[in-house]
Structure formats: C-alpha cells, structure tokens
Amino acid sequence: VVAAIVASRPRAEDVEVHRASFMNDVVVQKRCVWIHGVGVDSTAPNGPSFPEYWGNVQDYVPQCSENVFIHQNTVSRGWDNPELQQIFCDTATFGTGNVIQDVVVFTHSMGNMIAAGAIMNGICDFDLTTASWYSANAPWQGSKAADAGSTICSGDNILTEVGSVLDMCANGVLAVGYESCTTGYPGVSKLMAIAQDRVKGAMCGTSAWGFGSLEDSLELEFTSDEAGYGTELNDGVVGLPTSCQIPDKNYVSDYSSNFYAGPLNHLDGTCRNGNGETAMPCGW
C-alpha cells in the first residue's frame, strides 16, 4: 500500500512543470508603465528600460508584455507641473483618451505624486477593473528630507555635497522638484486621498542605510539625520508612518504581500541595487 501511495505521488519535476504551466495560464500579461521620481536632470523619449534609474527591473516582471519607461526632467520641474502630468497620462493611456485601461503602472518617489496630481486635476484616471497601480517609496504627505533641503543646499559642507549628488540642489538653492515635495507645499495634503482608493499595492522602506552601495547608504543616512527623523522609521527621504503608509492598509515584512515594508532605502526601492539578503524590492 505504501509503495502504491509513493508511486502515485507526482514527481518534483512534474510539479514544477505543472506550476509553470499554471502560472502561464493565470498571469495575464499587460503593458506596464514606469514613472520615476525626483532627481532626474534630463529628458529623453520613453523607452523599454531606464537602467540608470530602475536598474534591470524589467527582468523581474514577466506579467508585463511591454515596458514603457518615462524619462523626464524632475529636477527643474515639480510634481504639479502640467506638462509632466500630461506626459504621464498620455503614456499610461497609450493615447486612447483619459482612462487608464489594461495597464499596470509602477510609480516611485515623486512619480507617485505626478500620477496622483494628474488624477486630482482630471487629466486622466484609472479603470480600477482592468488597470493596476503599484507605488514605491511614496512621499504622500511630503518629505522631511525635502524640508531640510534649504539647509542642506545653503552651506559649504558634507551635506551640500550629498545634496549635489542627489541633484537636490541647484546653484546653492533647493531644486524645484524637491521643493514641490516639501510637507507644506500646496496640494500635497490632497494626494493621500487619491492613493487611498486607487493604489493596489505599495512598498515602503524602513532603513536609510538600506543594502545598496556604500555611497547611497552614507548619503541617505546623512539626509535622514538632517531631516530629523530620529527614531521614526524612514528610507532616508520618506518617513514610514508619517508619509509613505496609506491608511487602513496592512503593511507587512513579507515582500510577496501587496503592501510591503522592508529594510530598504529610497534608492533601493527602484530595484537599481537588485535584492538584498533581507529586503526584496525587485521581488516585490
């Protein structure tokens, strides 16, 4: 009887073949649109990748039949810039009107604010039955790091060097893109409500140090300290409870969850640094 039971069990390789076949059946591929955050100082046509910002994230999304990466200057323009919002909508709707349908949208940092601003201004909106919005490292309530930007940019010290590397400063003053991310900037307080009913999944970082390059970690640790986050969990730019977390969503440390909070910093959240030992932004 034991031999018969054992013989009837599926072989491991058969299980894997079945699982692969099942995934192919249930994963409906859709076009994916990616919109980056603040700190990009150039504009280029949309493309199938943007490794300088997103790394090789396109290799982690088999559910995407096509990847479209927006590449726009977000140093001299803030999230409320009408042109940026229109470009987002034109891209996400693929020029078919003002409804985002059958598309997966991924937004990082200020990219979240651009998308939310476009919706708030009535330029476009999601068809929630066919489209999905995934948010990473969003400063929904603004960023204390941006608040500290004027101090960071005004002196001749190591913080100013950090600000320059992050493209936070322009000629000794806070860049327009970062200024629009300050906590008191007009319109910022309205963005969380847009996300509340539309974002299907979100990732937040809980460590300014993260797991990426030493340079990134040092920069974001300095920024976090200058911002005065103290004991508040943050990704070096955005505070977890005060800005990134969407109310009434259950954030857990399991990266397979739709709402994930892990030990990654603001730059790790782009997937440019791959996955870490304890943080899986690309896996999410």
C-alpha positions as CSV (number, residue, x, y, z in Angstrom):
1,V,0.0,0.0,0.0
2,V,2.8,2.4,0.9
3,A,4.5,1.5,-2.4
4,A,1.3,2.3,-4.3
5,I,0.9,5.7,-2.5
6,V,4.5,6.6,-3.1
7,A,4.2,5.6,-6.8
8,S,1.1,7.7,-7.2
9,R,2.8,10.9,-5.9
10,P,3.8,13.3,-8.6
11,R,7.5,13.7,-9.2
12,A,9.0,17.0,-8.2
13,E,9.9,17.8,-11.8
14,D,6.3,17.2,-12.8
15,V,5.0,19.5,-10.1
16,E,7.4,22.3,-11.4
17,V,6.2,21.8,-15.0
18,H,2.6,22.0,-13.8
19,R,3.3,25.1,-11.7
20,A,5.0,26.8,-14.7
21,S,2.0,25.9,-16.9
22,F,-0.4,27.1,-14.3
23,M,1.4,30.4,-14.0
24,N,1.4,30.9,-17.7
25,D,-2.4,30.3,-17.7
26,V,-3.2,32.7,-14.8
27,V,-0.8,35.5,-15.4
28,V,-2.4,37.8,-17.9
29,Q,0.3,39.9,-19.5
30,K,-0.4,43.7,-19.7
31,R,1.6,46.7,-20.8
32,C,3.5,48.3,-18.0
33,V,4.3,52.0,-17.5
34,W,7.0,53.2,-15.1
35,I,7.3,56.7,-13.9
36,H,10.4,57.8,-11.9
37,G,10.8,60.3,-9.1
38,V,12.7,63.5,-8.4
39,G,16.4,63.8,-9.2
40,V,16.4,63.0,-13.0
41,D,18.1,66.0,-14.7
42,S,17.5,65.1,-18.3
43,T,14.6,64.4,-20.7
44,A,14.6,61.6,-23.2
45,P,12.0,59.7,-25.2
46,N,10.1,56.9,-23.5
47,G,12.0,53.6,-23.8
48,P,11.9,49.9,-22.9
49,S,14.3,50.4,-20.0
50,F,15.9,53.1,-17.8
51,P,18.8,51.3,-16.1
52,E,20.3,54.5,-14.6
53,Y,17.2,54.9,-12.5
54,W,15.4,51.5,-12.4
55,G,18.3,49.1,-12.9
56,N,17.1,45.9,-14.6
57,V,13.7,45.9,-13.0
58,Q,12.1,44.8,-16.4
59,D,13.7,41.4,-15.8
60,Y,11.6,40.9,-12.8
61,V,8.1,41.5,-14.3
62,P,7.0,38.6,-16.5
63,Q,3.5,39.9,-16.2
64,C,4.5,42.8,-18.4
65,S,4.0,42.2,-22.2
66,E,5.7,45.6,-22.8
67,N,7.6,48.0,-20.6
68,V,7.4,51.8,-21.2
69,F,9.8,53.9,-19.0
70,I,9.1,57.6,-18.8
71,H,12.2,59.7,-18.7
72,Q,11.6,63.4,-17.8
73,N,13.5,66.1,-16.1
74,T,12.3,66.2,-12.5
75,V,14.9,68.5,-11.1
76,S,13.7,71.7,-12.6
77,R,10.0,70.6,-12.6
78,G,7.8,69.6,-9.7
79,W,5.1,67.0,-9.4
80,D,2.5,69.7,-10.1
81,N,4.0,70.6,-13.4
82,P,1.2,70.4,-16.0
83,E,3.5,69.0,-18.7
84,L,4.7,66.2,-16.5
85,Q,1.2,65.2,-15.6
86,Q,0.0,65.3,-19.2
87,I,3.0,63.1,-20.3
88,F,2.1,60.6,-17.6
89,C,-1.5,60.4,-18.8
90,D,-0.6,60.3,-22.5
91,T,1.8,57.4,-21.7
92,A,-0.4,55.5,-19.3
93,T,-3.5,55.7,-21.6
94,F,-1.4,55.0,-24.7
95,G,-3.0,58.0,-26.3
96,T,-6.5,56.5,-26.3
97,G,-8.2,59.1,-24.1
98,N,-8.2,59.9,-20.4
99,V,-8.9,56.4,-18.9
100,I,-6.0,54.1,-18.0
101,Q,-7.2,50.6,-19.0
102,D,-5.5,47.2,-19.2
103,V,-2.2,48.7,-17.9
104,V,0.0,48.2,-14.9
105,V,1.5,51.4,-13.6
106,F,4.6,51.5,-11.3
107,T,5.5,54.8,-9.6
108,H,8.5,55.6,-7.5
109,S,9.0,58.6,-5.2
110,M,7.8,61.9,-6.7
111,G,6.4,59.8,-9.6
112,N,3.6,58.8,-7.3
113,M,2.8,62.5,-6.8
114,I,2.8,63.2,-10.5
115,A,0.3,60.4,-11.1
116,A,-1.9,61.5,-8.2
117,G,-1.7,65.1,-9.3
118,A,-2.8,64.2,-12.8
119,I,-5.8,62.4,-11.4
120,M,-6.6,65.2,-9.0
121,N,-6.6,67.7,-11.9
122,G,-8.9,65.5,-14.0
123,I,-6.4,64.8,-16.8
124,C,-6.8,61.0,-16.5
125,D,-7.8,58.3,-14.1
126,F,-7.7,54.5,-13.6
127,D,-10.3,52.0,-14.7
128,L,-9.9,50.0,-11.5
129,T,-11.4,46.9,-13.0
130,T,-8.7,46.4,-15.6
131,A,-5.7,48.6,-14.5
132,S,-3.4,48.4,-11.5
133,W,-1.3,50.9,-9.7
134,Y,1.7,49.9,-7.6
135,S,3.5,52.6,-5.6
136,A,7.1,52.6,-4.2
137,N,8.6,54.9,-1.6
138,A,5.8,57.5,-2.0
139,P,6.0,60.8,-0.1
140,W,2.2,61.1,0.0
141,Q,2.4,63.7,2.8
142,G,5.7,65.3,1.6
143,S,9.2,64.6,2.7
144,K,11.0,65.9,5.8
145,A,14.2,65.5,3.8
146,A,12.9,68.0,1.3
147,D,12.0,70.3,4.2
148,A,15.7,70.2,5.2
149,G,16.8,70.8,1.7
150,S,17.3,74.5,2.0
151,T,19.7,73.9,4.9
152,I,21.4,71.1,3.0
153,C,21.9,73.2,-0.1
154,S,22.9,76.5,1.5
155,G,26.1,75.6,3.3
156,D,29.6,74.6,2.2
157,N,29.8,71.2,4.0
158,I,29.4,67.5,3.5
159,L,25.6,67.8,3.4
160,T,25.9,70.1,0.5
161,E,28.0,67.5,-1.3
162,V,25.3,65.0,-0.5
163,G,22.6,67.3,-1.9
164,S,24.6,67.8,-5.1
165,V,24.9,64.0,-5.6
166,L,21.2,63.6,-5.1
167,D,20.5,66.5,-7.5
168,M,18.7,68.2,-4.6
169,C,20.5,71.5,-5.1
170,A,20.7,73.9,-8.0
171,N,23.1,76.8,-7.6
172,G,23.0,76.6,-3.9
173,V,19.3,76.5,-3.5
174,L,16.7,73.7,-3.3
175,A,15.8,72.4,-6.8
176,V,12.2,72.9,-7.9
177,G,11.5,69.2,-8.0
178,Y,12.5,68.8,-4.3
179,E,10.7,72.0,-3.3
180,S,7.5,70.5,-4.6
181,C,8.0,67.6,-2.2
182,T,8.1,69.6,1.0
183,T,5.5,68.8,3.5
184,G,3.8,72.3,3.3
185,Y,3.8,72.6,-0.5
186,P,0.4,73.5,-1.9
187,G,-1.7,70.4,-2.9
188,V,0.5,67.8,-1.1
189,S,-2.1,67.3,1.6
190,K,-4.7,66.2,-1.0
191,L,-2.6,63.4,-2.6
192,M,-3.1,60.6,0.0
193,A,-6.8,60.6,-0.7
194,I,-6.1,59.9,-4.4
195,A,-3.9,57.0,-3.5
196,Q,-6.3,55.6,-0.9
197,D,-8.9,54.2,-3.3
198,R,-6.6,53.5,-6.3
199,V,-3.3,52.0,-5.2
200,K,-3.4,48.2,-5.4
201,G,0.0,47.7,-3.8
202,A,2.7,49.7,-2.1
203,M,6.3,49.3,-0.9
204,C,7.9,51.4,1.8
205,G,11.4,51.5,3.1
206,T,12.3,51.3,6.8
207,S,16.1,51.8,6.7
208,A,18.0,54.9,5.5
209,W,21.1,52.6,5.3
210,G,19.4,50.0,3.2
211,F,21.5,47.4,1.4
212,G,22.8,49.1,-1.7
213,S,26.1,50.9,-2.4
214,L,28.1,52.4,0.4
215,E,27.8,55.8,-1.3
216,D,24.0,55.6,-1.4
217,S,23.8,54.4,2.2
218,L,26.0,57.2,3.5
219,E,24.1,59.9,1.5
220,L,20.8,58.8,2.8
221,E,21.9,58.4,6.4
222,F,23.2,62.0,6.3
223,T,19.9,63.1,4.7
224,S,17.8,61.2,7.3
225,D,19.8,62.8,10.2
226,E,19.5,66.3,8.8
227,A,15.8,65.8,8.3
228,G,15.4,65.0,11.9
229,Y,13.6,61.6,11.5
230,G,15.2,60.4,14.8
231,T,13.6,57.1,15.8
232,E,10.9,57.3,13.1
233,L,11.4,54.5,10.5
234,N,12.3,56.1,7.2
235,D,14.0,55.3,3.9
236,G,16.4,58.3,4.1
237,V,13.9,60.6,2.3
238,V,10.4,59.5,3.3
239,G,9.0,58.7,6.7
240,L,7.2,55.4,7.0
241,P,4.2,56.3,9.3
242,T,4.0,60.0,8.5
243,S,4.1,59.8,4.7
244,C,4.6,56.5,2.9
245,Q,2.0,54.3,4.5
246,I,-1.5,54.6,3.1
247,P,-4.1,54.5,6.0
248,D,-6.1,51.3,6.6
249,K,-3.6,49.2,4.6
250,N,-1.8,46.3,6.3
251,Y,1.9,46.6,5.6
252,V,4.0,43.5,6.5
253,S,7.6,42.5,6.1
254,D,6.8,39.8,3.6
255,Y,7.8,41.0,0.1
256,S,5.1,38.8,-1.5
257,S,2.4,40.9,0.1
258,N,0.8,43.7,-1.9
259,F,1.7,46.1,1.0
260,Y,5.3,45.6,1.9
261,A,7.6,47.5,4.3
262,G,11.1,46.3,4.4
263,P,14.7,47.3,5.3
264,L,15.5,49.2,2.1
265,N,16.2,52.8,1.5
266,H,14.8,55.3,-1.0
267,L,17.2,54.3,-3.8
268,D,16.9,50.6,-3.2
269,G,13.2,50.9,-3.9
270,T,13.9,51.5,-7.6
271,C,15.5,48.0,-7.9
272,R,18.7,49.6,-9.2
273,N,20.6,47.7,-6.4
274,G,18.9,44.4,-7.0
275,N,17.6,42.4,-4.0
276,G,19.3,42.3,-0.6
277,E,19.6,39.5,1.9
278,T,16.6,40.8,4.0
279,A,15.0,43.2,1.6
280,M,13.4,42.2,-1.8
281,P,12.3,45.3,-3.7
282,C,12.8,43.6,-7.1
283,G,10.9,40.5,-5.8
284,W,8.0,42.7,-4.7
